[in-house]
Amino acid sequence: MNTNIENLKIKDLVPAGGTAVSSDDGDILFAKIKDSIQNGKSVELDFSGVTLITTAYLNSAIGQLYSLFTSDQLNNSLKLKNVADEDKILFKRVILRAKEYFAHKKGFEDSADNAFYGG
């Protein structure tokens, strides 16, 4: 067994029934992934038994990793396992948005401020 790989079963980290829907649950997974990567480990996320995934969960769990790590670091350190085909599009969408957001964070924040408070 490779001790340099952290295996996380998502079903064990979300409510009974395997629903990965809340951003609070996503934050829990984010903290586990962040700690593992910062400690030099790779992380394998096993989605077997997960019956529902939302972008809110993925934004919290995966998206915010892009504020701390580069795409290359995450590609090398984070692996997905047993993701249903219909959920793969959610991962792609969340990752693309996170990359765009963190690459242009100031611009996004300025646009939001202007929208809410006027220029």
N, C-alpha and C positions, 0 to 999 in steps of 0.2 A: 504494500500500500504506500503510495506516494504521500508523504506528510506535507509536501509543499503545495498540495491542492486541497482547498476547502470545498467540500461537497455540501451544498445546501438544498434540501428538499423544500420547495416552496409550499407544498401542501401542509408541512409541519409548522409553517410560519404564518399561516393565514387562518381565518375562522373555519370551523368544521364545515364540511361541504366543499372545501377547496375553492373558495371564491377570493380572488386577488383583486379587490375593487377599491379599497380605501387608500387614500394618500398616507394615512397614519401607518397602515401596515407596510406600505411601500417605504416609508422612512425607516422602519425597523430593518428591512432588507438592505437598504442603502447603507446604514451604519455597519452592518455585518460585512458587506462587500468592501466598503472603504477601509475598514480596519484590516481585513485580510490582505488587500492589495498593498496597503501601507506597510504591512509586516512582511512583504516579499512573497506572498502566496498568490497562486492562481485560484480562481473561483469557478466552480461549475455549478450552475443553477439548473436543478432538475424540476421540470414543470409537470411531471407525471402526477395524475390525480387532480390537477387543477381544472376546475370546470368552467371558470369564468375569469377573464382578465380584462381590466379596463385601462385606458390611457392614463387616468388619474393615478392608478397604482404604479404603472410603468414610469410615468414622469418622476414620481418620487423615488422609486427604487433604482431606476436606470438613468433617467435623464439627467438628474443632478450630479451624477458621476462625472459628467463632462465639464463641470465647474472645477474639478480637482485633477483630472487626468486627461491626457491626450487621447485621441482616437487610437493611435498606435499602442499606447499602454493598455487601453481597454481591450483592443483586439487580441493582444498577447496574453492578457490576464483573465479575461472573462469569457466563459464558454456557456452556451445554452444547450440544454438537453430536453428532449421530449416536449417540444413546443408544437402545438397543433398547427397545421398548415394555415388555418384561418386566423390564427393569432400572430403569425409571422409578420403580417402587414402592420399590425399595431406596433411591433418592435421597430420596424423600419421607420415608421412615421415618427415615433417618439425620439429615436436616435437622430433623425434628420433635423427635427425641430430643436433638439438640445444643442446640436452642433451649431446651427444657425444662431440660436439665442446667445450662447456663450461666446461665439466669435464676434457678435455685434451687440453685446449686452447694453452698453451705454446708449446706443441708438434706439433699442427697444424700450429702455426705461424713459428716455426723453420723449419718445412718441407717446407712451402711455401717460406721462405727466401732461403733455400738451393736450391729449384727448380729454383728460379728466379736469385739468385745472386751467386750460387755455394757455396759449403761447406767450 
